[in-house]
Amino acid sequence: MNATSSTTLCIFRDSGAPEGRTIYTTLFVVHGWGWKASIFKKLYPLAKQSNVRIVSIIRRDYPGGVNYTAEEQATFGRLASSPRSPDTEAEMAALTRKHAEDVYHFLVDFIRQEQIPPVRDGKGGIVLAGWSMGAASVTALLAYVGSYPSSGFSLSDYLWRAVMFDVSNIFFGYAPPTNVELYHPLHDSTLYGAEKLTAFDQWVTSYFQHGDVMTEGAEALESRVSPHAQPASTLSRLTPEEVAELTYPPAAVPTSSDFLSMIAGLVHGTYATSKERAFYPLEGVQDLRNVELRIVWCDHSFWETPWSAYLLSKELAQARNEGKHMRDIKLMQLKGGNHFAHWDMPEQVLMAFMGCDSTVG
């Protein structure tokens, strides 16, 4: 299934229904910033043995997908450079709602066209997983479902789990630590232009030796890695052909739609608003209210993801203590994984997405 009149999302690859199976789960995966949907290719050989159909989604402005119009691109640019106000917050919320509707109709179209089996007794149905920036699609869907026409289709008969996989604090609306100074190549004043992106790719694919983050917080975070550290970064182990296949540098430049929308989301509090609506569903919103949200973090990832896990654990504990109405949210640690665990340890990642354990690795 390619993009239709009801959606701007496209399929990169579909493993198809497991041979000989009529009841199976369909896993949709959404890629992150600067990396194509092909980054999930190592999951596909595991599909049949896991009774899973895997579908990787191409986000907009990536090869094979639907590009943003010049007008849409200009809107992102304007919002990224505008001061925060009630009007800009509302405009960004409307754009997020529009994307949520896109994700919703993409899933509904696929379910209808492919006759996906509904979930019954924990079998069948679909799981939606977003990695890194792709997780913003997950929170958008959960945050705004019910705020647009559903055509009488109950997605909750199919979607039983949503996964946010190794997500930066940015996409939860959390601020970085203030009590420690942590390195980030995109903020390195000694690097210029393309040097920043080159350094970032090496850095974000590295393995960091953090301490006990859940106990010590920011004090336990490591932000620099020795060039000779082991395991070596995922990027350093890729062939030139694999780098060309997996990465899409135009999406990472400061003028790209991804970069501008990310900045706009930060400036105008969009990610925090989406998280609030997704975690704590509004009264009266029934569709997807009972969908489990699984947040998987990798304990050797770059500092932004264990930091977000630490803050999430605090927020969720407080919400439960206060008796706040909230979604079924599970925080899962993937032991030994970096930000590219789906490439380096795909079996464990698929287990984290589909299994029942609270810790994998």
C-alpha positions as CSV (number, residue, x, y, z in Angstrom):
1,M,0.0,0.0,0.0
2,N,1.4,3.4,-1.0
3,A,0.2,6.9,0.0
4,T,-3.4,7.4,-0.8
5,S,-5.7,10.5,-0.9
6,S,-6.2,10.1,2.8
7,T,-2.6,10.0,3.9
8,T,0.8,11.5,3.2
9,L,2.7,8.5,4.7
10,C,4.2,5.7,2.7
11,I,5.5,2.2,3.2
12,F,9.1,1.5,2.7
13,R,8.9,-2.3,3.2
14,D,6.2,-4.8,4.3
15,S,7.3,-8.3,5.3
16,G,3.8,-9.6,4.5
17,A,1.7,-11.9,6.6
18,P,3.7,-14.8,8.1
19,E,3.4,-17.7,5.8
20,G,0.7,-20.2,6.9
21,R,-0.6,-17.9,9.6
22,T,-4.0,-16.2,9.8
23,I,-3.6,-14.7,13.3
24,Y,-0.5,-12.5,13.7
25,T,0.4,-9.1,14.9
26,T,1.4,-6.3,12.5
27,L,4.2,-4.1,13.8
28,F,4.5,-0.6,12.3
29,V,7.9,1.1,12.8
30,V,8.6,4.8,12.3
31,H,12.2,6.0,11.7
32,G,14.0,9.0,13.3
33,W,15.9,12.1,12.2
34,G,18.4,11.8,9.4
35,W,18.0,8.0,9.1
36,K,15.8,6.2,6.5
37,A,13.3,3.5,7.2
38,S,15.9,1.0,5.9
39,I,17.5,1.3,9.4
40,F,15.0,-1.4,10.5
41,K,16.1,-3.9,7.9
42,K,17.6,-6.3,10.5
43,L,14.2,-6.8,12.1
44,Y,12.7,-8.4,9.0
45,P,14.4,-11.8,9.1
46,L,12.9,-12.2,12.5
47,A,9.3,-11.6,11.5
48,K,8.1,-15.1,10.6
49,Q,9.6,-16.9,13.6
50,S,8.0,-14.2,15.8
51,N,4.6,-14.4,14.1
52,V,4.9,-10.7,13.3
53,R,4.3,-8.8,10.1
54,I,6.7,-5.8,10.0
55,V,5.8,-2.6,8.1
56,S,8.3,0.3,8.0
57,I,6.9,3.8,7.4
58,I,8.6,6.6,5.5
59,R,8.1,10.0,7.1
60,R,7.6,13.0,4.9
61,D,10.6,14.6,3.1
62,Y,12.5,11.3,3.0
63,P,13.3,9.3,-0.2
64,G,10.2,7.4,-1.4
65,G,7.9,9.5,0.7
66,V,5.7,12.6,0.2
67,N,7.6,15.9,0.4
68,Y,6.2,18.9,2.2
69,T,5.0,21.7,0.0
70,A,6.9,25.0,-0.1
71,E,4.1,26.6,1.9
72,E,4.3,23.9,4.6
73,Q,8.1,24.3,4.7
74,A,7.7,28.1,5.1
75,T,5.3,27.6,8.0
76,F,7.9,25.4,9.8
77,G,10.5,28.1,9.2
78,R,8.3,30.9,10.5
79,L,7.3,29.0,13.6
80,A,10.9,27.9,14.4
81,S,11.9,31.6,14.4
82,S,8.8,33.0,16.2
83,P,8.5,33.8,19.9
84,R,6.1,31.6,21.8
85,S,2.6,32.9,22.2
86,P,-0.9,31.4,22.6
87,D,-1.4,31.8,18.8
88,T,1.8,29.9,17.9
89,E,1.0,27.2,20.5
90,A,-2.4,26.7,18.9
91,E,-0.9,26.7,15.4
92,M,1.6,24.0,16.3
93,A,-1.0,22.0,18.1
94,A,-3.2,22.1,14.9
95,L,-0.2,20.9,12.8
96,T,0.4,18.0,15.3
97,R,-3.3,17.2,15.2
98,K,-3.2,17.1,11.4
99,H,-0.2,14.7,11.6
100,A,-2.1,12.5,14.1
101,E,-5.0,12.3,11.7
102,D,-2.6,11.3,8.9
103,V,-1.2,8.5,11.1
104,Y,-4.7,7.4,12.1
105,H,-5.9,7.1,8.5
106,F,-2.7,5.4,7.3
107,L,-3.3,2.7,9.9
108,V,-7.0,2.4,9.1
109,D,-6.3,2.2,5.3
110,F,-3.8,-0.5,5.9
111,I,-6.0,-2.5,8.2
112,R,-8.9,-2.4,5.7
113,Q,-6.9,-3.0,2.6
114,E,-4.8,-5.8,4.0
115,Q,-7.7,-7.3,6.2
116,I,-5.5,-7.3,9.3
117,P,-6.9,-9.5,12.0
118,P,-8.2,-7.7,15.1
119,V,-6.8,-8.3,18.5
120,R,-8.3,-11.2,20.4
121,D,-7.0,-12.6,23.7
122,G,-3.7,-10.8,23.2
123,K,-3.2,-12.1,19.7
124,G,-3.4,-10.4,16.3
125,G,-4.0,-6.6,16.0
126,I,-1.3,-4.0,15.5
127,V,1.5,-2.3,17.4
128,L,2.9,1.1,16.5
129,A,6.5,1.9,17.4
130,G,8.3,5.1,16.9
131,W,12.1,5.4,17.2
132,S,13.7,8.7,18.3
133,M,12.0,11.5,16.5
134,G,9.6,9.0,15.0
135,A,8.1,8.6,18.5
136,A,6.5,12.0,18.0
137,S,4.1,10.3,15.6
138,V,3.1,7.9,18.4
139,T,2.4,10.6,21.0
140,A,0.5,12.7,18.3
141,L,-1.8,9.8,17.6
142,L,-2.5,9.0,21.2
143,A,-2.8,12.7,22.1
144,Y,-5.3,13.8,19.4
145,V,-7.3,10.7,18.5
146,G,-11.0,11.5,18.9
147,S,-10.5,15.1,17.9
148,Y,-11.2,14.4,14.2
149,P,-13.8,12.2,12.3
150,S,-13.1,8.5,12.6
151,S,-15.4,7.3,9.9
152,G,-17.0,4.9,12.3
153,F,-13.8,2.7,12.5
154,S,-12.7,1.6,15.9
155,L,-8.9,1.5,15.8
156,S,-9.0,0.3,19.4
157,D,-10.1,-3.1,18.1
158,Y,-6.7,-3.4,16.5
159,L,-4.1,-1.2,18.2
160,W,-3.2,-2.7,21.6
161,R,0.3,-1.3,22.2
162,A,2.2,1.8,21.2
163,V,6.0,2.0,21.7
164,M,8.2,5.0,22.1
165,F,11.7,3.6,21.5
166,D,14.8,5.3,22.9
167,V,13.5,8.8,22.8
168,S,15.3,12.0,23.6
169,N,14.1,14.3,26.4
170,I,13.3,16.8,23.6
171,F,10.3,14.8,22.4
172,F,8.8,14.6,25.9
173,G,9.2,18.3,26.4
174,Y,11.8,17.8,29.2
175,A,14.6,20.3,29.7
176,P,18.3,19.1,29.8
177,P,20.0,18.9,33.1
178,T,21.1,22.1,34.7
179,N,23.3,20.8,37.5
180,V,25.9,19.2,35.3
181,E,27.6,20.2,32.0
182,L,27.0,17.6,29.3
183,Y,28.6,17.6,25.8
184,H,26.6,17.7,22.6
185,P,28.2,18.0,19.2
186,L,25.4,20.1,17.8
187,H,26.2,22.7,20.5
188,D,30.0,22.5,20.1
189,S,31.3,25.9,19.2
190,T,34.5,24.5,17.9
191,L,32.7,22.7,15.0
192,Y,31.2,24.4,12.0
193,G,28.6,23.4,9.4
194,A,28.9,19.8,8.2
195,E,31.5,19.1,10.9
196,K,28.7,19.2,13.5
197,L,26.6,16.7,11.7
198,T,29.5,14.4,11.1
199,A,30.5,14.5,14.8
200,F,26.8,14.0,15.8
201,D,26.4,10.9,13.7
202,Q,29.5,9.3,15.3
203,W,28.5,10.5,18.8
204,V,24.8,9.4,18.6
205,T,25.8,5.9,17.4
206,S,28.3,5.4,20.2
207,Y,28.1,3.2,23.4
208,F,28.1,5.3,26.6
209,Q,29.0,3.9,30.0
210,H,26.5,5.7,32.2
211,G,26.3,5.0,35.9
212,D,23.1,4.3,37.9
213,V,21.0,6.9,36.2
214,M,17.7,5.9,38.0
215,T,19.3,6.5,41.4
216,E,21.8,9.3,40.7
217,G,20.1,11.2,37.9
218,A,22.2,13.6,35.8
219,E,25.3,12.9,37.8
220,A,25.5,9.4,36.4
221,L,25.4,10.5,32.7
222,E,28.4,10.1,30.4
223,S,28.5,12.5,27.4
224,R,31.9,11.8,25.9
225,V,33.3,8.6,24.6
226,S,36.9,7.7,23.9
227,P,37.7,7.1,20.2
228,H,39.0,3.7,21.2
229,A,36.0,2.7,23.4
230,Q,34.4,-0.7,23.0
231,P,32.0,-1.6,21.6
232,A,32.9,0.7,18.8
233,S,30.1,3.0,17.5
234,T,27.5,1.6,15.2
235,L,28.5,4.1,12.5
236,S,32.2,3.0,12.5
237,R,31.1,-0.6,11.8
238,L,29.0,0.3,8.8
239,T,30.3,-0.1,5.2
240,P,30.2,3.0,2.9
241,E,27.4,1.2,1.0
242,E,25.4,0.8,4.3
243,V,25.9,4.4,5.2
244,A,24.5,5.5,1.9
245,E,21.6,3.1,2.2
246,L,20.7,4.0,5.8
247,T,21.3,7.8,6.2
248,Y,19.7,10.8,4.6
249,P,21.9,13.9,5.4
250,P,19.5,16.4,3.7
251,A,17.0,15.8,6.5
252,A,19.5,16.8,9.2
253,V,20.5,20.2,8.0
254,P,19.2,23.3,9.8
255,T,16.9,24.2,6.9
256,S,15.2,20.8,6.7
257,S,11.6,20.3,7.6
258,D,12.7,17.8,10.4
259,F,15.0,20.3,12.0
260,L,12.7,23.3,11.7
261,S,9.7,21.4,13.0
262,M,11.8,20.1,15.9
263,I,12.9,23.6,16.9
264,A,9.3,24.8,16.5
265,G,8.0,22.0,18.7
266,L,10.6,22.9,21.4
267,V,9.9,26.6,21.3
268,H,6.2,26.4,21.4
269,G,5.8,23.6,24.0
270,T,4.3,21.2,21.4
271,Y,6.0,18.0,22.6
272,A,5.1,18.6,26.2
273,T,1.5,19.2,25.3
274,S,1.3,16.0,23.2
275,K,2.9,14.0,26.0
276,E,0.4,15.4,28.5
277,R,-2.6,14.5,26.3
278,A,-1.2,11.1,25.4
279,F,-0.2,10.1,29.0
280,Y,-3.3,11.4,30.7
281,P,-6.2,11.0,28.3
282,L,-9.0,13.5,28.4
283,E,-12.3,12.5,29.9
284,G,-14.8,11.3,27.3
285,V,-12.1,10.2,24.8
286,Q,-12.7,6.5,24.4
287,D,-10.9,5.3,21.3
288,L,-7.3,4.2,22.2
289,R,-7.8,5.0,25.8
290,N,-6.9,1.4,26.8
291,V,-3.9,1.1,24.5
292,E,-0.8,0.3,26.5
293,L,2.1,2.8,26.0
294,R,5.5,1.1,26.3
295,I,8.6,3.4,26.6
296,V,11.8,1.5,25.9
297,W,15.1,3.1,26.7
298,C,18.6,1.8,26.0
299,D,21.1,2.1,28.8
300,H,24.1,2.7,26.6
301,S,22.5,5.3,24.4
302,F,23.5,9.0,24.2
303,W,22.6,10.9,27.4
304,E,19.3,12.4,26.3
305,T,17.5,9.1,26.3
306,P,18.5,7.8,29.8
307,W,17.9,11.3,31.1
308,S,14.3,11.2,29.7
309,A,13.8,7.8,31.3
310,Y,14.9,9.1,34.6
311,L,12.5,12.1,34.4
312,L,9.7,9.8,33.2
313,S,10.1,7.5,36.1
314,K,9.8,10.4,38.5
315,E,6.8,11.9,36.7
316,L,4.9,8.6,36.5
317,A,5.6,7.7,40.1
318,Q,4.3,11.1,41.2
319,A,1.2,10.8,39.0
320,R,0.4,7.4,40.4
321,N,0.9,8.6,44.0
322,E,-1.5,11.4,43.3
323,G,-4.1,9.1,41.8
324,K,-4.0,10.9,38.5
325,H,-6.0,9.3,35.7
326,M,-3.4,8.0,33.3
327,R,-2.8,5.5,30.5
328,D,-1.3,2.1,31.2
329,I,2.4,3.2,30.8
330,K,5.3,0.8,31.1
331,L,9.0,2.0,31.2
332,M,11.3,-0.7,29.9
333,Q,15.1,-0.8,30.0
334,L,17.0,-2.5,27.2
335,K,20.2,-3.6,28.7
336,G,23.4,-3.2,26.6
337,G,21.7,-1.3,23.8
338,N,22.8,2.0,22.3
339,H,20.6,4.3,20.2
340,F,20.9,1.9,17.3
341,A,20.0,-1.3,19.1
342,H,17.6,-2.3,16.3
343,W,20.7,-2.6,14.1
344,D,23.1,-4.1,16.6
345,M,20.8,-6.3,18.6
346,P,17.5,-6.7,16.6
347,E,16.3,-9.8,18.5
348,Q,16.3,-8.0,21.8
349,V,14.6,-5.0,20.3
350,L,11.8,-7.0,18.7
351,M,11.3,-8.8,22.1
352,A,11.1,-5.3,23.7
353,F,8.5,-4.2,21.3
354,M,6.4,-7.4,21.4
355,G,7.1,-9.2,24.6
356,C,5.9,-8.9,28.2
357,D,9.1,-8.4,30.3
358,S,10.0,-5.1,32.0
359,T,13.7,-5.5,31.2
360,V,15.3,-7.0,28.1
361,G,19.0,-7.7,27.6
